Each structure stands twice: as structure tokens, then as C-alpha cells.
């Protein structure tokens, strides 16, 4: 890492395209290598399964699992984001440096010239962006699962509280039917 820091401490008035290219290559080689294949495998194994009629223990286990997966996905996201951001910035530097020295007389020609000089950098930045998007989608899906389980816990808690106030008619065949307090004289004023 000292060579990168030494390189950054050096100051020049102007760099040649080759010097910028060397700087970019040093920086890219210093990045931690993300084993995207194993990370994708790890993410594909992040599943939280729930039964049709979960118990409190099932819900707690689901919440704990989803939270652990969200934490791990956050770690992966940070690594993927840093990888993408540096690769994208390096690509921008190369394009800018090439545009500065280019003899092409239009923006399209300069862009085409840069593209033909640095195709692998473009592809690497795009692949890093694609992986970042994959991790982001996985995180959002896991957050949705966690939120859904949390809502189930809230519903279970409310049912328990209602049971404390009176007898609840439970129709297990129709779970979408609203539960009613069957104690005829119960009013909200008495409950509060």
C-alpha cells in the first residue's frame, strides 16, 4: 500500500497518458480482489423459509436470520461499491487524459478513440456496476423479507393483546376474516 501512498504524495504539474495509465494500473492492482463467484454462491444460499402457520419461535428465528443476512449483504455491498467507484473513476481519468491529448476534432471521435484504447477498463467497470446492482437487489429483497416477518410479529402481538381483553373467535379456515371480540358488552372506552 505504501507504493500507492507514495504515488499519491508525488506532485507533478502534468502527467502523460502513459503516466496516468501506470497510475491507474497501480491503483487497480492494489484493490482487494472480490471473488464474485463465491459471493454470488453465498448470496444465493441466503434464504429464510417460513411455515404457513409460524410460531413465535419461527418468527424470531426468521428475524434473526434475515438480520444476519442483511448485515453480511451490507459488508458485501460496501466492498462492491468501493470496487465499482474506483474502477469507474479510473476509467473517467483515462478518458479525460486521452481527451486532453487527442487530436480528434469532435466529442464523438474523442470518445470513440478512448473506447478503442481502453475497452477492458470499460468492461471491468461495467461488470463491477452489474455486481453492485446484484448485491443491492439482494439486500432490498432481504429487507422486504425482514419487514414482512416483522409485520407478522406485530400481528401476532396484537392478537395476543386482544385475547387478553376478551374471547377471540378464531376461524382457522379463513385467516383473512377479521377477528372479533365476542364479549358483547366490551367497548373501546372500557378497554382503554
C-alpha positions as a Python dict, from the first residue, in 0.01 Angstrom:
ca = {
    (1, 'X'): (0, 0, 0),
    (2, 'X'): (298, 229, 51),
    (3, 'X'): (363, 244, -323),
    (4, 'X'): (12, 384, -380),
    (5, 'X'): (56, 635, -100),
    (6, 'X'): (399, 733, -236),
    (7, 'X'): (247, 773, -582),
    (8, 'X'): (-28, 994, -442),
    (9, 'X'): (224, 1206, -249),
    (10, 'X'): (419, 1285, -565),
    (11, 'X'): (313, 1606, -727),
    (12, 'X'): (362, 1696, -1090),
    (13, 'X'): (227, 1980, -1295),
    (14, 'X'): (114, 1746, -1569),
    (15, 'X'): (107, 1373, -1637),
    (16, 'X'): (138, 1200, -1971),
    (17, 'X'): (-125, 950, -2079),
    (18, 'X'): (120, 668, -2007),
    (19, 'X'): (184, 803, -1655),
    (20, 'X'): (-190, 822, -1591),
    (21, 'X'): (-228, 468, -1727),
    (22, 'X'): (52, 344, -1499),
    (23, 'X'): (-108, 520, -1202),
    (24, 'X'): (-446, 365, -1280),
    (25, 'X'): (-296, 18, -1316),
    (26, 'X'): (-115, 51, -981),
    (27, 'X'): (-435, 164, -815),
    (28, 'X'): (-642, -116, -967),
    (29, 'X'): (-383, -377, -866),
    (30, 'X'): (-398, -252, -507),
    (31, 'X'): (-774, -318, -482),
    (32, 'X'): (-883, -623, -285),
    (33, 'X'): (-994, -898, -522),
    (34, 'X'): (-1365, -972, -491),
    (35, 'X'): (-1436, -1337, -559),
    (36, 'X'): (-1770, -1264, -720),
    (37, 'X'): (-1841, -1631, -793),
    (38, 'X'): (-1817, -1733, -427),
    (39, 'X'): (-2000, -1418, -315),
    (40, 'X'): (-2284, -1495, -559),
    (41, 'X'): (-2297, -1851, -425),
    (42, 'X'): (-2305, -1719, -68),
    (43, 'X'): (-2586, -1476, -156),
    (44, 'X'): (-2787, -1749, -331),
    (45, 'X'): (-2779, -1952, -9),
    (46, 'X'): (-2925, -1666, 196),
    (47, 'X'): (-3278, -1794, 232),
    (48, 'X'): (-3530, -1750, 510),
    (49, 'X'): (-3804, -2011, 495),
    (50, 'X'): (-4120, -1980, 698),
    (51, 'X'): (-4403, -2225, 760),
    (52, 'X'): (-4762, -2148, 667),
    (53, 'X'): (-4856, -2102, 1032),
    (54, 'X'): (-4536, -1980, 1200),
    (55, 'X'): (-4489, -1988, 1574),
    (56, 'X'): (-4328, -1709, 1771),
    (57, 'X'): (-4003, -1907, 1770),
    (58, 'X'): (-4022, -1941, 1389),
    (59, 'X'): (-4074, -1568, 1352),
    (60, 'X'): (-3787, -1485, 1588),
    (61, 'X'): (-3559, -1726, 1401),
    (62, 'X'): (-3664, -1569, 1070),
    (63, 'X'): (-3596, -1219, 1201),
    (64, 'X'): (-3256, -1319, 1334),
    (65, 'X'): (-3162, -1492, 1007),
    (66, 'X'): (-3276, -1204, 790),
    (67, 'X'): (-3092, -952, 1008),
    (68, 'X'): (-2773, -1158, 987),
    (69, 'X'): (-2809, -1182, 611),
    (70, 'X'): (-2873, -807, 584),
    (71, 'X'): (-2556, -740, 785),
    (72, 'X'): (-2350, -966, 558),
    (73, 'X'): (-2505, -815, 245),
    (74, 'X'): (-2412, -469, 377),
    (75, 'X'): (-2050, -581, 407),
    (76, 'X'): (-2054, -721, 54),
    (77, 'X'): (-2224, -405, -74),
    (78, 'X'): (-1957, -180, 74),
    (79, 'X'): (-1681, -386, -92),
    (80, 'X'): (-1867, -394, -423),
    (81, 'X'): (-1938, -21, -407),
    (82, 'X'): (-1574, 66, -339),
    (83, 'X'): (-1463, -164, -620),
    (84, 'X'): (-1707, -6, -866),
    (85, 'X'): (-1637, 351, -759),
    (86, 'X'): (-1260, 320, -801),
    (87, 'X'): (-1288, 136, -1134),
    (88, 'X'): (-1533, 395, -1264),
    (89, 'X'): (-1314, 685, -1151),
    (90, 'X'): (-1005, 526, -1308),
    (91, 'X'): (-1195, 487, -1634),
    (92, 'X'): (-1302, 852, -1617),
    (93, 'X'): (-941, 956, -1559),
    (94, 'X'): (-824, 759, -1861),
    (95, 'X'): (-1096, 906, -2082),
    (96, 'X'): (-1020, 1259, -1960),
    (97, 'X'): (-646, 1215, -2010),
    (98, 'X'): (-698, 1075, -2358),
    (99, 'X'): (-940, 1356, -2446),
    (100, 'X'): (-681, 1609, -2331),
    (101, 'X'): (-411, 1483, -2568),
    (102, 'X'): (-640, 1370, -2850),
    (103, 'X'): (-619, 1534, -3190),
    (104, 'X'): (-978, 1429, -3272),
    (105, 'X'): (-1194, 1729, -3352),
    (106, 'X'): (-1530, 1613, -3211),
    (107, 'X'): (-1660, 1472, -2885),
    (108, 'X'): (-1778, 1152, -3055),
    (109, 'X'): (-1439, 1093, -3216),
    (110, 'X'): (-1256, 1150, -2886),
    (111, 'X'): (-1499, 916, -2707),
    (112, 'X'): (-1452, 652, -2978),
    (113, 'X'): (-1076, 689, -2957),
    (114, 'X'): (-1083, 642, -2579),
    (115, 'X'): (-1314, 342, -2613),
    (116, 'X'): (-1081, 169, -2858),
    (117, 'X'): (-779, 237, -2633),
    (118, 'X'): (-937, 121, -2306),
    (119, 'X'): (-1203, -147, -2376),
    (120, 'X'): (-1101, -376, -2088),
    (121, 'X'): (-1130, -91, -1837),
    (122, 'X'): (-1481, -16, -1965),
    (123, 'X'): (-1582, -382, -1934),
    (124, 'X'): (-1433, -411, -1584),
    (125, 'X'): (-1622, -101, -1468),
    (126, 'X'): (-1947, -233, -1618),
    (127, 'X'): (-1901, -574, -1453),
    (128, 'X'): (-1835, -403, -1120),
    (129, 'X'): (-2155, -198, -1167),
    (130, 'X'): (-2356, -510, -1251),
    (131, 'X'): (-2231, -690, -939),
    (132, 'X'): (-2309, -385, -725),
    (133, 'X'): (-2666, -388, -861),
    (134, 'X'): (-2699, -762, -785),
    (135, 'X'): (-2597, -706, -423),
    (136, 'X'): (-2831, -408, -394),
    (137, 'X'): (-3126, -614, -521),
    (138, 'X'): (-3043, -899, -281),
    (139, 'X'): (-3026, -651, 8),
    (140, 'X'): (-3361, -497, -84),
    (141, 'X'): (-3520, -843, -111),
    (142, 'X'): (-3383, -941, 230),
    (143, 'X'): (-3510, -614, 378),
    (144, 'X'): (-3853, -690, 234),
    (145, 'X'): (-3848, -1037, 391),
    (146, 'X'): (-3742, -892, 724),
    (147, 'X'): (-4017, -629, 709),
    (148, 'X'): (-4275, -897, 627),
    (149, 'X'): (-4170, -1112, 922),
    (150, 'X'): (-4173, -806, 1146),
    (151, 'X'): (-4531, -732, 1040),
    (152, 'X'): (-4626, -1092, 1125),
    (153, 'X'): (-4474, -1046, 1471),
    (154, 'X'): (-4678, -727, 1514),
    (155, 'X'): (-4998, -905, 1410),
    (156, 'X'): (-4925, -1192, 1649),
    (157, 'X'): (-4864, -942, 1930),
    (158, 'X'): (-5191, -759, 1859),
    (159, 'X'): (-5380, -1090, 1856),
    (160, 'X'): (-5229, -1177, 2190),
    (161, 'X'): (-5328, -839, 2335),
    (162, 'X'): (-5684, -876, 2204),
    (163, 'X'): (-5705, -1221, 2363),
    (164, 'X'): (-5611, -1061, 2695),
    (165, 'X'): (-5919, -834, 2672),
    (166, 'X'): (-6176, -1091, 2578),
    (167, 'X'): (-6254, -1413, 2400),
    (168, 'X'): (-6149, -1409, 2036),
    (169, 'X'): (-6334, -1607, 1776),
    (170, 'X'): (-6066, -1786, 1575),
    (171, 'X'): (-6162, -1917, 1235),
    (172, 'X'): (-5852, -2106, 1116),
    (173, 'X'): (-6014, -2194, 781),
    (174, 'X'): (-6044, -1829, 680),
    (175, 'X'): (-5737, -1641, 800),
    (176, 'X'): (-5835, -1324, 613),
    (177, 'X'): (-6157, -1284, 815),
    (178, 'X'): (-6123, -1013, 1077),
    (179, 'X'): (-6121, -1132, 1437),
    (180, 'X'): (-6399, -1004, 1658),
    (181, 'X'): (-6422, -963, 2031),
    (182, 'X'): (-6720, -1178, 2128),
    (183, 'X'): (-6772, -1030, 2472),
    (184, 'X'): (-7089, -836, 2382),
    (185, 'X'): (-7053, -556, 2637),
    (186, 'X'): (-6691, -469, 2559),
    (187, 'X'): (-6640, -115, 2432),
    (188, 'X'): (-6319, 66, 2348),
    (189, 'X'): (-6374, 300, 2644),
    (190, 'X'): (-6367, 4, 2884),
    (191, 'X'): (-6051, -137, 2721),
    (192, 'X'): (-5856, 187, 2744),
}
